Amino acid sequence: VQLQASGGGSVQAGGSLRLSCAASGRTFSGYTMSWFRQAPGKERKFVAAINWSGGERYDADSVKGRFTISRDNAKNTVHLQMNNLKPEDTAVYYCATRRGGTQFEPYRYDYWGQGTQVTVSS
């Protein structure tokens, strides 16, 4: 299984970025796709998740109303649309997947992408 994250970059506060994560290597039916982020010197934290059907979505309180997670099962891809970015959103963003429902702890995830850097300047 491979997860390939892309779309990171540098933006000014208030700007937008769209992250993508392409999954390959198996059928992902029944798998939840999630995004986590890790700032320098800090623990990896949950950002957003979406279940297989797309009918269940979860967002961390810190990103509610600004970030939107979506998935395209035909392409095995998950996206994270990030609007109104703030300097505190600066981190390496990781996509991850697990069989079953959403979990918020990183250790519960089976597969991880390589991470993509997001930098927001004030």
Secondary structure, DSSP 8 states (H G I E B T S, - for coil): -EEEEE--EEEETT--EEEEEEEESS--TTEEEEEEEE-TTS--EEEEEE-TTS--EEE-GGGTTTEEEEEEGGGTEEEEEE-S--GGG-EEEEEEEEESS---SGGG-SEE---EEEEEE-
